[in-house]
Amino acid sequence: MPHKNDIQVALISGGTSGIGFATAELLLKEGWCVVINGRNEKEGQKAKLKLRRISAKVKFAQGDVSKVSDCQRIVQHTVESFGGISALVTAAGYYEEELLSEVTEAAFDEMFGTNVKGTVFLCQAALPFIQRSKGSIVTVSSDAGLQGNVACSVYGASKGAVVSFTKSLSLEMAPHGVRVNCVCPGDVDTSLVDKQIAQSNQNIEEAKEEMGQHYPLGRIAKPSEIGEVIAFLLSQKASFVTGAAWTIDGGLTSW
């Protein structure tokens, strides 16, 4: 059995559903130890039990990444559980469509608190351990972080900040042998999309089909399709990739 510090350990924020959960599944199948994070204890324990069907090497760390103290606690929990951190995936995200005229200070703070502050301070807390393991970070941005989307000015600004942060951090970390990349998905078939559709009182399956028509490939993504790219970026197969913003959007940003 390898020494604790030699095993591959991934911390995934937003790991209880969607892209984060799909990434956890893939990494566990590859033999990684994984800590999933989420705000809801009940949902987290449920997700952990599902992932246990793949591997026992999974734990759940409850916490709200928009709070710096929680970021530090989540990282500490990971280190105490598995002895270090070799990869961080910041998949915790908040999405809301709103015209700028309707945006409140509270809504702005929630959006930037999770999407930007959560990304920045989880990276800050994990960096000493990732530097030690010469590991890798993958942040999760969006197509909206690269181009404008209607009624998404604040969301787009938060995801644009993630892209810029990732590129800057990659330069800071390159001398330490740490790679930092981000993925920029379009719409993904997750509970977040279901919630978004439900708010508009549309039929979920019909709405997803209609959503897919905006994409050159004619459909929206599955969470596992984003997870596969994240897993690749964390692996040694991507050993010369850093500071990159990978579009995984079925051609959306190429229209």
C-alpha angles and dihedrals in degrees: 000000000000122000112268092252092051096060122093112252124184127191112201120189112205085024097142095078146006120006094356093052092046090051091050090053092052095046093047089053087054091053100259125145108237136196114194120200131201140149097242115074095198094049090045094054090047091052091047091053091052091050091048087070086069100038141346089224095093133101136178124229115192115214147122109244091204086074115073092210090056091050089055093046093049091052091047091051090052093050092047090049100049108008100252146356125259099169138027125195116187100202097146106116143163124212131189130159110218137149111242090243088063098045115116127201089248092053091048092049092049092049095047092037093062103028101040110014091042092051095045098047097040087054090047092051094046098042099087090056095041090050089052092053094037085233136158141256128209118188122195116232127155144235082262088065089062103037139016122276125192114257090005103095095126095037090048091049091052093049092044087055089054091054093049092044090051094052093047094046090049089060091047092050101039094087088055093053092248118135121211122190138156136215122219110201127182119216113335127196097249138128088266090063091045089053091048091051093045090057089059092051093236128141103267099222094043091047092051090050090050090047089053092058089070089065125080089227089054100237144058123258130269115233090242090059089061091041092055091058092046090050089050093050090051092050131084088250085078094045094134096044118100136139090025128141106208116204111214097174110120089254096306096136091049096062 
